[in-house]
């Protein structure tokens, strides 16, 4: 195989891989459309996650759970644990 033929072959494989990846992305977007719309309506955060076979997943999170009091965020040291 000549170098130029090898380059054309590699480019063809990349093109095929890109086409498959693009199709998987479109399918994933379509599958998660209802959940994404509901999460947006509720003001939730949507995080795209990698999935099996190139299909992306989603995680949804309610940002109201970010509010904490100072007591919730303090850390307990081993010394304090022993003293208690």
C-alpha positions as CSV (number, residue, x, y, z in Angstrom):
1,X,0.0,0.0,0.0
2,X,1.4,3.4,-0.9
3,X,1.6,6.1,1.7
4,X,-1.1,8.2,0.0
5,X,-3.5,5.1,-0.1
6,X,-2.9,4.6,3.6
7,X,-3.7,8.2,4.3
8,X,-7.0,7.9,2.3
9,X,-7.9,4.7,4.1
10,X,-7.3,6.3,7.5
11,X,-9.3,9.3,6.5
12,X,-12.1,7.1,5.4
13,X,-12.1,5.3,8.8
14,X,-12.1,8.6,10.6
15,X,-15.0,9.7,8.5
16,X,-16.9,6.5,9.3
17,X,-16.1,6.8,13.0
18,X,-17.3,10.5,13.0
19,X,-20.5,9.5,11.3
20,X,-21.2,6.8,13.8
21,X,-20.3,9.1,16.7
22,X,-22.6,11.8,15.3
23,X,-25.5,9.3,14.9
24,X,-25.0,8.1,18.5
25,X,-25.1,11.7,19.7
26,X,-28.3,12.4,17.8
27,X,-29.9,9.3,19.2
28,X,-28.8,10.1,22.7
29,X,-30.2,13.6,22.5
30,X,-33.5,12.3,21.1
31,X,-33.8,9.7,23.9
32,X,-33.1,12.2,26.7
33,X,-35.2,15.1,25.2
34,X,-38.2,14.7,27.5
35,X,-36.1,14.3,30.7
36,X,-33.9,17.3,29.7
37,X,-37.0,19.4,29.0
38,X,-38.5,18.6,32.4
39,X,-35.2,19.2,34.2
40,X,-34.9,22.6,32.5
41,X,-38.5,23.5,33.5
42,X,-37.7,22.6,37.1
43,X,-34.4,24.6,37.0
44,X,-32.2,21.6,37.5
45,X,-28.6,21.2,36.3
46,X,-28.1,18.8,33.5
47,X,-24.8,17.0,33.2
48,X,-23.9,14.9,30.2
49,X,-22.1,11.7,31.0
50,X,-20.2,9.3,28.8
51,X,-22.1,6.1,28.2
52,X,-21.8,2.7,26.7
53,X,-21.1,2.4,22.9
54,X,-20.8,6.2,22.5
55,X,-24.4,6.9,23.8
56,X,-24.3,9.7,26.3
57,X,-26.1,9.6,29.5
58,X,-27.5,12.3,31.7
59,X,-27.6,13.2,35.4
60,X,-30.0,15.7,36.7
61,X,-29.5,17.7,39.9
62,X,-31.6,20.1,41.9
63,X,-29.4,23.1,42.8
64,X,-31.4,23.7,45.9
65,X,-29.4,21.0,47.5
66,X,-26.3,23.2,47.3
67,X,-27.5,25.4,50.2
68,X,-25.8,24.4,53.4
69,X,-25.3,25.9,56.7
70,X,-21.9,26.5,58.2
71,X,-22.4,23.6,60.6
72,X,-23.0,21.2,57.7
73,X,-19.7,22.2,56.1
74,X,-17.3,21.9,59.0
75,X,-15.1,18.9,59.2
76,X,-14.5,16.8,62.3
77,X,-10.9,16.0,63.0
78,X,-9.8,12.7,64.5
79,X,-8.8,14.5,67.8
80,X,-12.3,16.0,68.1
81,X,-13.8,12.6,67.5
82,X,-11.7,11.0,70.3
83,X,-12.6,13.9,72.7
84,X,-16.3,13.4,72.1
